[in-house]
Amino acid sequence: MEIRQARITDLDSITEAERRCFPLSEADSREVFEQRLGVYGDSFLVAEKDGKIIGYINGCITNERAIRDEMFKDIAYHKPDGEYQAVLGLAVLPGYRGEGVAQKLMDELVIRTKAKGKKGIILTCKEHVIDFYTSFGYQNLGVSSSKHGGAVWYDMILEF
């Protein structure tokens, strides 16, 4: 398995993975991913195995310590000189879960974020995966103001 920066040629595979991994109310569109790749592609990584995209992680850079719902659709929230890397999506295809794919994606994002001199990484998650993120060193900041997709989210932060 290789972790690498996403390319525009990965767009269909990324969109398909999003569709398979998230409810329709939470899933981002091909157009949103195309914009993200064009604006902050250096923060968009994929896991590839045997020529197939099996997972991805992506997000903008921001000065905020918590995700805003607007960040999911509006690339204007990307601030290249910001202090925090946001994670707007982390997905692994169902047949590849439990193989450490998400951890490898997260580890590579941490390496790249530290290399950029950022203060840390922020994300939101559902209650059932809080322990997953705390295992990476994230701190739970409590229930988020995000209502993305109509779900209850928790703000998480990893500070370096």
KEBA-351682 format. One record per residue (C-alpha): residue in three letters; residue number from 1; x, y, z. Coordinates in nm, 2 decimals. Each point is the difference from the previous one (the first is absolute). Example, Ala and Ser with C-alpha at 12.3 -4.5 7.8 and 13.67 -1.06 7.14 Angstrom:
BEGIN
NODE   code   pos        u        v        w
NODE    ALA     1     1.23    -0.45     0.78
NODE    SER     2     0.14     0.34    -0.07
END
This chain:
BEGIN
NODE   code   pos        u        v        w
NODE    MET     1     0.00     0.00     0.00
NODE    GLU     2     0.12     0.35    -0.09
NODE    ILE     3    -0.11     0.33     0.16
NODE    ARG     4     0.04     0.28    -0.24
NODE    GLN     5    -0.14     0.34    -0.09
NODE    ALA     6    -0.33    -0.02    -0.19
NODE    ARG     7     0.00     0.08    -0.37
NODE    ILE     8    -0.29     0.13    -0.21
NODE    THR     9     0.00    -0.34    -0.18
NODE    ASP    10    -0.11    -0.15     0.34
NODE    LEU    11    -0.31     0.21     0.01
NODE    ASP    12    -0.25    -0.28    -0.11
NODE    SER    13     0.15    -0.25     0.25
NODE    ILE    14    -0.01     0.25     0.28
NODE    THR    15    -0.36     0.10    -0.08
NODE    GLU    16    -0.10    -0.37     0.00
NODE    ALA    17     0.17    -0.07     0.33
NODE    GLU    18    -0.18     0.30     0.15
NODE    ARG    19    -0.33    -0.14    -0.13
NODE    ARG    20     0.07    -0.34     0.15
NODE    CYS    21     0.13     0.13     0.34
NODE    PHE    22    -0.24     0.28     0.09
NODE    PRO    23    -0.38     0.04     0.01
NODE    LEU    24    -0.13     0.21    -0.28
NODE    SER    25    -0.07     0.29     0.24
NODE    GLU    26     0.37     0.02     0.09
NODE    ALA    27     0.17    -0.10    -0.32
NODE    ASP    28     0.18     0.27    -0.21
NODE    SER    29    -0.04     0.02    -0.37
NODE    ARG    30     0.24    -0.05    -0.28
NODE    GLU    31     0.00     0.38    -0.06
NODE    VAL    32     0.10     0.07     0.36
NODE    PHE    33     0.29    -0.25    -0.02
NODE    GLU    34     0.11     0.15    -0.32
NODE    GLN    35     0.01     0.35     0.16
NODE    ARG    36     0.19    -0.14     0.30
NODE    LEU    37     0.26    -0.17    -0.22
NODE    GLY    38     0.05     0.33    -0.19
NODE    VAL    39     0.03     0.22     0.31
NODE    TYR    40     0.16    -0.22     0.27
NODE    GLY    41     0.11    -0.31    -0.18
NODE    ASP    42     0.31    -0.02     0.22
NODE    SER    43    -0.24    -0.08     0.29
NODE    PHE    44    -0.18    -0.27    -0.20
NODE    LEU    45     0.15    -0.35     0.03
NODE    VAL    46    -0.11    -0.34    -0.13
NODE    ALA    47     0.09    -0.35     0.09
NODE    GLU    48     0.05    -0.21    -0.30
NODE    LYS    49     0.04    -0.38    -0.01
NODE    ASP    50     0.05    -0.20    -0.32
NODE    GLY    51    -0.09     0.30    -0.21
NODE    LYS    52    -0.33     0.06     0.19
NODE    ILE    53    -0.09     0.30     0.22
NODE    ILE    54    -0.11    -0.16     0.33
NODE    GLY    55    -0.01     0.31     0.22
NODE    TYR    56     0.07     0.37     0.03
NODE    ILE    57     0.04     0.29     0.24
NODE    ASN    58    -0.05     0.36    -0.08
NODE    GLY    59    -0.06     0.35     0.15
NODE    CYS    60     0.09     0.36    -0.01
NODE    ILE    61     0.23     0.21     0.20
NODE    THR    62    -0.16     0.24     0.25
NODE    ASN    63     0.06     0.23     0.30
NODE    GLU    64    -0.30    -0.15     0.17
NODE    ARG    65     0.02    -0.27     0.27
NODE    ALA    66    -0.33    -0.16    -0.11
NODE    ILE    67    -0.17    -0.10    -0.32
NODE    ARG    68    -0.28     0.23    -0.14
NODE    ASP    69    -0.26    -0.16    -0.22
NODE    GLU    70     0.08     0.26    -0.27
NODE    MET    71     0.35    -0.15    -0.03
NODE    PHE    72    -0.14    -0.31    -0.17
NODE    LYS    73    -0.13     0.19    -0.30
NODE    ASP    74     0.18     0.33    -0.01
NODE    ILE    75     0.37    -0.01    -0.09
NODE    ALA    76     0.03     0.37     0.10
NODE    TYR    77     0.05    -0.13     0.36
NODE    HIS    78     0.34    -0.14    -0.11
NODE    LYS    79     0.27     0.23     0.15
NODE    PRO    80     0.34    -0.13    -0.12
NODE    ASP    81     0.18     0.19     0.28
NODE    GLY    82    -0.25    -0.12     0.26
NODE    GLU    83     0.10    -0.18     0.32
NODE    TYR    84    -0.20    -0.32    -0.02
NODE    GLN    85    -0.05    -0.28    -0.26
NODE    ALA    86    -0.37    -0.09    -0.01
NODE    VAL    87    -0.12    -0.35    -0.09
NODE    LEU    88    -0.32     0.03    -0.20
NODE    GLY    89     0.00    -0.37    -0.10
NODE    LEU    90     0.17    -0.33     0.08
NODE    ALA    91    -0.14    -0.31    -0.16
NODE    VAL    92     0.11    -0.35    -0.06
NODE    LEU    93    -0.19    -0.24    -0.23
NODE    PRO    94    -0.19    -0.26     0.20
NODE    GLY    95     0.20    -0.30    -0.13
NODE    TYR    96     0.33     0.16     0.12
NODE    ARG    97    -0.10     0.11     0.36
NODE    GLY    98     0.20    -0.15     0.28
NODE    GLU    99     0.32    -0.01    -0.20
NODE    GLY   100     0.15     0.33     0.14
NODE    VAL   101    -0.09     0.21    -0.31
NODE    ALA   102    -0.15     0.28     0.20
NODE    GLN   103     0.29     0.00     0.24
NODE    LYS   104     0.25     0.03    -0.29
NODE    LEU   105    -0.20     0.28    -0.16
NODE    MET   106    -0.01     0.18     0.33
NODE    ASP   107     0.37    -0.05     0.08
NODE    GLU   108     0.10     0.14    -0.34
NODE    LEU   109    -0.23     0.30     0.05
NODE    VAL   110     0.16     0.06     0.34
NODE    ILE   111     0.35    -0.01    -0.16
NODE    ARG   112    -0.10     0.24    -0.27
NODE    THR   113    -0.18     0.23     0.24
NODE    LYS   114     0.30     0.02     0.23
NODE    ALA   115     0.23     0.06    -0.29
NODE    LYS   116    -0.21     0.31    -0.09
NODE    GLY   117     0.05     0.13     0.35
NODE    LYS   118    -0.37    -0.02     0.10
NODE    LYS   119    -0.11    -0.01     0.36
NODE    GLY   120    -0.22    -0.31    -0.04
NODE    ILE   121    -0.29    -0.17    -0.17
NODE    ILE   122    -0.37     0.04     0.06
NODE    LEU   123    -0.30    -0.22    -0.10
NODE    THR   124    -0.35    -0.09     0.09
NODE    CYS   125    -0.12    -0.35     0.06
NODE    LYS   126    -0.30    -0.20     0.12
NODE    GLU   127    -0.01    -0.14     0.35
NODE    HIS   128     0.07    -0.36    -0.10
NODE    VAL   129     0.35     0.09    -0.14
NODE    ILE   130     0.12     0.24     0.28
NODE    ASP   131     0.22    -0.28     0.14
NODE    PHE   132     0.15    -0.06    -0.35
NODE    TYR   133     0.12     0.36    -0.01
NODE    THR   134     0.11     0.02     0.36
NODE    SER   135     0.22    -0.30    -0.08
NODE    PHE   136     0.19     0.23    -0.24
NODE    GLY   137     0.04     0.26     0.28
NODE    TYR   138    -0.30     0.22    -0.08
NODE    GLN   139    -0.18     0.17     0.28
NODE    ASN   140    -0.38     0.01     0.01
NODE    LEU   141    -0.12     0.36     0.04
NODE    GLY   142    -0.37    -0.11     0.03
NODE    VAL   143    -0.31     0.03    -0.22
NODE    SER   144     0.07     0.21    -0.30
NODE    SER   145    -0.21     0.29    -0.14
NODE    SER   146     0.02    -0.18    -0.33
NODE    LYS   147    -0.33    -0.15    -0.12
NODE    HIS   148     0.14    -0.13    -0.33
NODE    GLY   149    -0.23    -0.26    -0.15
NODE    GLY   150    -0.24     0.04     0.30
NODE    ALA   151     0.23    -0.21     0.22
NODE    VAL   152     0.14     0.06     0.35
NODE    TRP   153     0.38     0.07    -0.02
NODE    TYR   154     0.28     0.03     0.25
NODE    ASP   155     0.29     0.25    -0.04
NODE    MET   156     0.34    -0.17     0.02
NODE    ILE   157     0.34     0.16     0.00
NODE    LEU   158     0.36    -0.13    -0.02
NODE    GLU   159     0.25     0.27     0.11
NODE    PHE   160     0.37    -0.04    -0.07
END
